[in-house]
Each structure stands twice: as structure tokens, then as C-alpha cells.
Amino acid sequence: MADMAKSTPTTKPNLILTCTPGKGHVHPISTIAKALIQAGYPLTVVSSSHYRPTFTSLGARYVAIQGYGDYWDGDRDAKWPQHALLAPGSPEQFAYALEHSFFRVIPDQLRAVQTAISQLRTESPTSPIIVLNESASVGALPLMRSCDGPKPDGMIGIGINPVSLSSRDVPPFGPGLPLPRNDEDRAAYAAMQAHMNKTIFAKPLQVLDEILESVGVGKIRKEDGPAFDAPYTWPDRFLQMCPASIMYPRSDAPSTFRYAGGLPKLLPNTTPELPEWWNEAVIQNPQNNKIVFVCQGTVIFDYGALVLPTIEALRNRPNTIVIAVLGLRGATLPSQQNIPANVHVADYLPYDAILPHADVFVGNGGYGGVIHSLSHGTPMVLAGETEDKAEMCAITAWAGAAVNLRSGRPSVAAIREGVDEVLGDGRYKEVCENIKREMEGSDPLRVIGENVDELVRAAGF
């Protein structure tokens, strides 16, 4: 990383970084963007128009997605109302999301990335261009096949979600199934995936083929591998931005699939605004109380799912402080809610502020929150079922870093038992501390730089 910092920006290739339009994607991608810019890379970011200020404020150039693919968290429900009517976390809901917010947006995403490529080719015709493609941003993948229009000199997939790459060693992705124990389990899982592809996923896979044909790629062929593996197998390289120990091992993964160890490490540029009770309750903590941190996340604000049940589960519990964070500035709990003396509520609090002090993190299993908690060595109690959260909950429990409550709306008793399990068994903390050390010993920015350099050399520059 030090050598990279000494290089002048003109010696570095032009990078194009894609980002799925959503807060859970923008936060980690903006961390990567900031680190790349600080290291001197000329960077162009491609995402929806809503997130332009987020990235231009870091010093990045920006090309906004236009048309059907120009959306963000705030208008997703209005754009795709059917999604909210399907059972949360169900295969049907996942299939609907795949079709509409991932596959049908491919032409608009591709057009934006190719606009960025054209601009850079015009301005710097002799400079290499490498695309860093966030794995959920499927629109750039046709660049690695025979699509029409300008192409980069290489592509690296960037993983900021749980790995969904198929393997004989893992179950079908999504519902949080256990790992296969033998060949019989593997055969059953293969049959399950084949059945889902022919039924629930038949429509989105058909749409994907149609979209790929429309941009000059053609239908996915058998030799292309499973369609859902394309974000991992089509790019020249794939970097999963976490340590290998927190994902299921895949003995048959391609050699181009690699782990970067985590997100690039950045020094905080501001001092967080902390609540008035912070110093006494958290820093001084004169009674040496156990601190339980609970947050539902920063996208869905249904406090009845996790925050309120956790408050009830640990209400007036001796030697225990609950820090309930609502995830949105200005947010409050219902006025009739009776907050016990051992609970402190904050509308918003940076994870980096509270996690070093927390003995347990009660969360919804979002990838970002889990990786953040592990970076501080904090064990978890997880309850999630939407998007990829059921899978992330299962993976984290398999790693020994969390208790998986297997529900998006766990009971008060289940939360209490989960917290008791983590606090009563030191192995959870030990596992998390080991993963923390693994992350501290990694250099994700160096890994990105080395893989970029490999592709630049392979392209003949």
C-alpha cells in the first residue's frame, strides 16, 4: 500500500467502480472508492443519479444510470410495489427482485458503464481501463462477453454480499440451509436447485437470456456455467471483501476467486456526535455491566422486529445495559413505549463507536453489519430473513461467531436465550477475536492494487 501511495496518479490505470443503487451497497463501495482515490487512482463511479453527491464529494468522477435502472432505496417500493406483497425472504420475492431490480436494469447499467469507458478512451486513449464491478451490479457483465460497444481492458468483481457462488460443498443459496454432509445431501441439493431454476426462477432466467440477447451477448450457454454464478466467473478476477474464515469453503471455486480480507481501512475524518449518557454508561461503566447493542439496520425501520423485543428481553436485567440504535437520524420509538432504566436509545450511532464496547451485537444479519461487528471482535445474535440475510445468519453461525435465531421477528424469549448463549460461552468471543486479528492482518487495498496490476500487464500495457 505504501508503494502505491508513492506513485503519481498518472502512472495508475483508470478505474471504473460500479455500485448497486442501495444504501447497503453504497456504504462499503464508498469506502473502497475513498481508499482508491487516496491511493491516487483516477476513479469513475457508476450508480444511480441519487448517489452522485455521495461519490463526487469523495473526489470521484460520476456517470449516473439513466432510465428504468435509475432507482434508489427511497423509490424502490413505488417502482416495484409487487415486491412488498410477496412473503419476506421467500423464493418468490427473491425471484421478483432478480427479474426487476437486477436483470431488467442491465441495459441501462451497461449503457452507463460504456459511457464512462468512452469518456476515458477519448481523454486518455493510451491508458488502461479496469472495471471494478460490484457483484450485484449485473449490468457490466456483458462487457466480458460479446456485447456491442466499447469494452474495458479487464474486470474485477467486487463482493460485498455473502458469496452465492455455487459449489458441491454448499447448499443452494438463500434460505440458510445447512452444509451438505455427504453425497446424498449434495444430490438432494442439486435436485432442489434444478427444480427451483425450472419453476420459481424460470421467469427471471428467461428475462436474463432475453436481455443478454438484446445487448449482443446471446443466451447463456452451458459452457458459461450457471447463470447465477456469472458475477463470480465472468470477470477476470473476483475479490470477496472479507476474510475467508467467515464464508463457506468451496473446494471447486475457480482460481480467479480470491479473498481480500475486508474493506480498506480508513481513518475517521470526523468525531462522532455521541449522546449525553455515553460517557457514564459506556466509557466509565462503573458497574462493569455487560453491554448489549441492538440495531435493526439502516434500511428497514420496523422496530417491532428486533429493537423492541430486545428491550423487553433484557428489561431491568441486572448488570446489563442495552444500547438500542434506531439507525436513522431523528427517529424515535413510539411515545407510549416504556423504556426501562437499563436501556439507552439513540437515533443514530456509528457502529465503530459502539461495537468496541459491546459484549453482544443483536442484529438482522445484514452482511455489512456482520463484517463490521467481526472487525471489532464482537459476537452476535442474528435474526434475519429478507434479501440475503437468512443466508448470512446461517454462515455466521456456522463460523461460530453468532447465534442464529432463524427468524426475522424472533420472540422475546428467543432473544433472551440467544444473548445468554453468547455471554455464557466464551467460544463465540474467541472466534470473533480470531477473525478480528485476521482482518487486522489483511491489506485489502494492496490486494485490489495487485489484481489491477495483473490485469494491466495481461492487457499488454
Buried (B, 14 or more C-beta within 10 A) or exposed (E): BEEBEEEEEEEBBBBBBBBBBBBBBBBBBBBBBBBBBBBBBBBBBBBBBBBBEBBEEBEBBBBBBBEBBBBBBEEBEEEBEEBEEBEBBBBBBBBBBBBBBBBBBBBBBBBBBBBBBEBBBEEBEEBBBBBBBBBBBBBBBBBBBEBEBBBBBBBBBBBBBBBBBBBEBBBBBBBBBEBBEEEEBBEEBBEBBEEBBEEBBEBBBEBBBEBBEEBEBBEBEEEBBBBBBBBBBBBBBBBBBBBBBBBBEBEEBBEBBBBBBBBBBEEEEEEEEBBEEBEEBBEEBEEEBBBBBBBBBBBBEEBEBBBBBBBBBBBEBEEBBBBBBBBBEEBEBEEEEEEEEBBBBBBBBBBEBBBEBBBBBBBBBBBBBBBBBBBBBBBBBBBBBBBBBBBBBBBBBBBBBBBBBBBBBBBBEBBBBBBBBBBEEEEBBBBBBBBBEBBEEBBBBBBBBBBBBBBBEEBEE
